[in-house]
C-alpha cells in the first residue's frame, strides 16, 4: 500500500471539506458592549430581544461583575435596610442570547478594532474583535488628588463599597465599646462624609440612622459621642434639586444631630485625621468619599475628544469620526439639543441612552439611519433617612414623608425583575416590625482570608506562565 499517496488523498479531502465549510459559514457581525452598568445592560437587553437572536450577529457584554447593581438603593444596603442580593440582578437572568464575559477592559485598539480584556485571578489576557463597540464603562470615585483619601477613605459607588460602609460602622461601634481611652473612642465614633450631592447626602442619612439606632444596644457607649459630619464644598447640599429642597434636607438632618461644614474642602486625610482648608483638623476613623467621579482609566489614552473626562458624542450617541463606536452613561458627554448643555450622568439618563444606542445599532445593521437621543427628565429624588425624602417632579417640590413615599414607590417600580421588587418590598415591611440587625457579616478576618487566597492564586498563575 502506498501510504504517502493515501495520506495525500486524505489531506486533500480534509482541505476540500474545510474549504466547503468555510465557504458556507456565515461571517458574524460582532457587537461588543463594555460595561455592566445601567447604560451597558440596557443596550444589551434591547439587543438581546432583537438582533442577538439572529444567526449572523453576535452580541458580547464585558462586565467586571456577573451582576448589575441598582445603585439608587446603595445607601439602603449601607444602612442595613436591604441585603446586597436585593438590589443586584444576575446578568444571566436578564440576558438570554447575549454572551457575557466577566473580565476587565485593559485597552482598545481602534485601528485593529480589537479590545484587550483580562480575567481570572492571574489576569490572563484575551482579545475581542468588534464591528460595533459600545463604551459604557461608567466612572470611578474621584479622590481629587487629596493626600490619603484614596488609601484610607471608602467610596460609595459599588455594592462592595456599601457592604464595607455598613461593616465599618458596626466594626467601629464594637471596637469603641472595648476602647478605654475616651479620646480614641470619640474618634472611632466620628463618621465623616465628603460630598453633598445625592450619594453623599443619602449616605449621611443612612450612616446617621445606622449608628444612632445601633449605639443604644452597646452598654459601654454614650450615644452623645456619636458624631456624623458632612463636608461639602458648596453653600447648599443637593444642588441638583434646587436651594429650597437643599435647605430643607439640611434642616431635617440637623434636627437628627448631623453636623455640616459647608463651603469647605478636605486638604488631606491621614493618621486618622481629616484636615480641612479652613484650618480645622477632625479626628475620625471613618471617612466616606462621595465628592465626585472620574472617567474610567481605559478611556484616558483614547484619541477621543473629552469634556471633563467624558467622551464627546454626537446627537445619535456615536463618537464623531469613529463610525460604529458609541458611548453612553457616566463616560459620555451627551449634549441636550435644547439647552446645549450635557445631560446629567444619572441612572434615568443612562438607561435611555443605552436603549437608544441599541435601537441605533439595529437600525445601522438593517441599513437604516440612527436617530438622535432626546430626553427630558420628569424630576429627581433623594432619600435622607428616617422615612424622609425630597423630590422635584415636573417642577413641583415634595419633602418629608411624601417625598420618601415617592422615592420608594418610583424606585421600586424601576427595579428590574418582579422577584427583586417582591424581596425589597417584603424587607421594607419587615423593617417596620423588627429591630435593625447588628451582625457584622464582613470582618477583618474575612479581608485577611480573601487577600491570602488572592495571593495564592496569583502565585499559581505566575508559576504557570513561567
N, C-alpha and C positions, 0 to 999 in steps of 0.2 A: 504493500500500500504506500502511495506517495503522500507522506504526512505533510510535506510542505505545500503540495497542491491543495490538499484538504483544508489546511489551515487558512490558505489564501482565500478559498471559496467561502469558508465560514466568516472570515473577516469582512469580505466584500458584502456578504449577505447582511451582516450586522450593521455595516455602514449604510447600506441602502435602506434598511429598516429605520435607522436613526434619522436619516435624511427625510424619510417619509413622515415620521412623527413630528419632526421639527417644522416641516412644511405645513402640516395640518394644524399644528398647535397655535392657538390664538395668543398673540402678544398682549399681555395685560397692561392697562394703564394703572399706574400706582399713585394713589393719593396718600400722602403721609401727613399726619397731624401730630404736632409736637406740643404736648401739654395736656394734663388731665384735669384742668380747672373748668370753670363754667363755660368759657368760650370753646375750648377744645372738645369737651364732651358734648356740648350741644351741636357743634358741627358734625361730630361723629354720629350722634343719634339721628340727625337728619339723613346723612349719607347711608346709615345702617338701614333705614326704611326705604331707600331709593336705589342708588346705583350700586351699593355694596351687594345687592342680590344678583347683579349681572355677572356673567362668566368672564367678560373681558375687562373687568375692573377689580382692583384690589385696594381696599382701604385699610390703612395701618395707623393705629394710635399708639404713640410712645408716651408713657407716663412714668414718673418715678414711683408712684404708688399704684396698687391694683384696685384703688377705690377713688371716688370723688367726694370731697367734703362740702357740706352745706355751710359755708363759712359764716353767714349771718348768725348762726347759733353757736359759734365757737365759745363765746363768753359764758354760755349756759353750761358747757362742759367744764370750763374753768371754775365755775361756781359749784359744780357737782349737782346741778339741777337736772342734767341729762347725762347719760352714759355715752362714751365715744362712739359706740356702734350705732346709736340712734341717729346721728347726723351724717354718717358716711354710707355711700352706696357702692357695692362692688361693681366694677366696670363690666364684668362678665354677666351681671344681671341686667344691665342697661343696654348692652350691645351684643347682638347675636351673630351678626355677619362680619363685623369689623375684627381684624386681627389686632390683638392687644399685646404690646411688648412692654414689660416692666423694666425700664432702663433709664439712664441719664443721657442727655444730649451733650456731647463733647464739642463738636464742631459741625459746620455746614459748609460744603463746597458748592457754591452757586454755579461755577463753571461746569463741573462734572455732574452737577445735580445729584449730589450724594450727601447723606447725613451720617456722621460717625457717632455711634452710641456706645456706652459702657454699661455692663450689667454684672450682677453677682458680687460676692464678697471680694473676689480677686480682681474686679473691674476689668473683665475681659472686654474686648472691643469687637464691634461688628459695623459694617457699612450698609446703609439702605439707599438704594436709588429711588428717585421720585420723578413724577411728571408734574404733579400738583403738590405744593407744600403749604401747610397751614401753620403759621407761627402763633402759638397761644401759650407761650412759656410762662406767662404771669410775671410776677415780680418777687423781690426778696426784701426782707426787713432792712431798712437803711439806717445804719447807726451814725450816719453823718460825720464819720471820722472822729467821733468823740472817744478819747482815750479810755480804754477799759470797758466800754459799753458792749462791744461785740463779744468780749471774752466773759463778761460777768452778768449781763442783763439777759432777760428772757423775752423773746418775741411773742407776738400773739397773732400769728398768721397761719399756722398749720395745726393739725389735730394734735401732733406731738407737743406743740407749744402749750395748748390748752390743758393737756394732761399734766404737763410739767408745772404749770402755774398752780393748779389745784394741789398737786403733790407737794410743792414748795411751801404753800401757805400752811397746809396741815403739818408738814415736817417742822416748820419753824415754831408753830404752836407747841408741838411735842417737845422740841429742844428747849424752848423758853420755859416750859413747865419744869424742866430739870435744872436750868441755869440759876445759880445762887446770886450772881452779880446783877444788881438792878440796872446798871448802865448797859451791860451787854444784853440783858433781857429786853430793854426798850428798843435797842437796835434790831433785835430779832423780830419784834412786833411792829416794826415800821415798814410799810409797804408803799413804795413809790411807783407811780405810773407816769411815764413821759409821753405826752401827746394828747391833745384834746379833741381829736376827731372821733369818728364813730367807734373805731376799735378801742381807743384809749378810754373814752367815757363809759362805754358798755363794760369794759374790763374793770374799770374803777368801781362801778356799781356791783359787779359780780364779786370782786375780791372783798369789798366792804361788807357785803351780806355774808359771805362765807366766813370771814374772820370774826365778825362781831356775833354772829349766831352760834359759832362754834366755841368761842372762848369761855362762855358761861359753863361749859362742861369740863373745864380744866381748873381744879381746885387750888392750884398754886399760882394762878394768873389773875391779875387785876384787869377787868375789861377796860379800865381807863387808860391802860398802857397801849392799847391798840391805836395805831396812827396810820391812816390811809391818806396819802398826799398825791394830788395830780398836778404835774408841772406842764404848763402849756405856753408856747411862745407868743400866742395871740392874746387879744384882750377879751375874747369871747370863745367859750367852748362850743363845739358843734357848729362851726361857722356855715356849714352846708345847709343848715336848717333855718338860718336867719338869727338875728340878735335876740328877738323875743323868746324863742324857744331855747336858745343857748343860755340866756339869763335864767329862765325857768328851771332848766336842768341843773344849773349851778346852785341855785337857791335850794332846790329839793335835796341835792346831795349834801349841801352844808348842814341842813337840818339833821341829816343822818351821820354827822360828825366827820364828813370828808373835808379835808383841807385843800386849798388851792394856792398855787403860785403862778399867777398869770403874767404875761409879758416877761417871761423868764426862760432862759435856755440852760441846759446842762453842759458844763465845760468838761467834766470827767467823772468817771465812776471807778474808783479803785480803793482797795483796802477797806471795803465795806462803807465807803463814804461817797455821797453824791455831792459834787461841787457845782454850784450854780454861778451864773455870771453876775449875780447881784452880791456875791461875796459870801453867801450862806453855805455852810457845809452841813449836810444832813447824814448822820449815821443811819444806814439802812442795809439790812442783809438781803433784801429782795427788791429788784427793780424790773418792772415790765416795760419794754420799749415798744411804743406804738406811734413813734414820731415820723412816720413816712416810710416809703418803699423806694427801691431802686430796681433798675431793669435787670433781667437775667444775664449773668456773665457771658453766656454763649452768644449773646447778641452784640456785645460791645466791640467785637472785632469785625463785624459785618459791614459791608460797604453801603449801608442804608442811611438815608437822611434821618436824623434823630431829632426829636423835640422833647427836651427834658428827659432824655434817656429812653423815649418811646419811639417806635418806628412810625414814620410818617406814611400814611396810606392815602389812596385816592378815595372818592366817594363810594366806590364799589368794594372797598377794603382790600384792594390789590396794591402791592408795593410798586410805585412808579418805576418804570424802567426794568422791571423784573417780571415778565409775564408768567402767570401760573404760581406766583408766590403771594400769599395772603397773610394778613396779620389781624389779630383781634384781642380783646381783653386788656389787661394791665400793660402789656408790652406794646400796644399800638396807640398812636395818636390819631384818633378818628375825629375829623372835623364836622361839627354841626353845620349843615348848609345854611341855616338861618342865622345863628349867632356868630358864625365863622370862628368859634372857639372850640377846643377839643371837648368831646363828651367826657364826663367824669368816669373814672375807672371803677364803676360799681358793678355788682352782680347782675342787676337787671339789664344794664347795657351790654355786658359781656355775653349773656345768654342770647340776646337778639342779634348781636354781631356774629356770634358763632353760627346761628341758624341762617343768617343772610349769606355768609360765606359758603355754607353747604348748598344753598339754593343756587348761588352763582357758579359754583363748580359744576353742578349738574347741568346748568344752562350752557356753560362753556363746552362741556364734553358732548352735549347734544347739538352743538353747532349754533346755540343761541347767544344772546348778549347778556352780560352781567348787569344787574340793576343796582342803583345806589342805595346806601343804607340811610334810613331816616327813622328817628325815634324820639318821641317826646315823653319823658318820664312823668308818670302821674304824681310822683312825690317820693319822699324818703322818710324812714322811720328809725327810731333808736329806742332801745330798752335800757333804762338806767337803774334797774333793780327794784326790789321791794314792791312789786306789782305797780310799777310806774313807768310810763313811756312818754315820748314826744314824737309827734309826726306832723309833716306838712304834706297834705294830699290835695291836689287840684287847687292849690293856692290857699287852702284853709289850714289853720293851725289846730292841733289837738294835743292835749297833755294830760298827765295824771293817769288815772285808771282807764279812761277811754283810749288814750294813746297806747297804753300797754295792751289792751284787748285788741286794738287794731294791729299792733306789731305781731302778736301771737297768731291772730287769725290769718293775716296776709302771708306770713312766712310759713305757717303750717300748710297752707294751700300750695305754696311754691315748692315745698319739699318733695323731691322725686319719690315715686312709688308709694302705693297705699300702705304697704307693710310699715314703712318708716313713719308715715303720718300717724298710724294707729299706735305704734310704740311711743312716739313723742307725746301724743295726746294722753295716753294712759299714764305715762310718767309724770306729766304735769298734774294730772288728777291725784296721783299717789302722793306727790309732794305737798299737797294741801292737807293730807291726813297724817303723814308720818314725819318724824324729825329728820333733819339733814344727816346723811351718812358720813361719818368721820373716818372711815377706813382709808388709810394711805396705801393705795394699791401699788404705787411706784416709789421705791425707796433707793437709798444709796447702794444697797446690796444688789439691786436689780441692775443699776448702772454698771457696777463693777463686773457683774456676770456677763452683761452684754459686751462690754469692752474686751473681756477675756476671750469670748467666743469670736469676736471680730478679729482680734489679733491672731488667734489660732488659724482662722480661715484665710487670712491674708498670707500668713507664713506658708500654708499649704499651697496656695495659688502661686506664690513666688517660687516655691520649690518646683512645682510642675512646669512653670515657664522656663526655669533654668535648665 
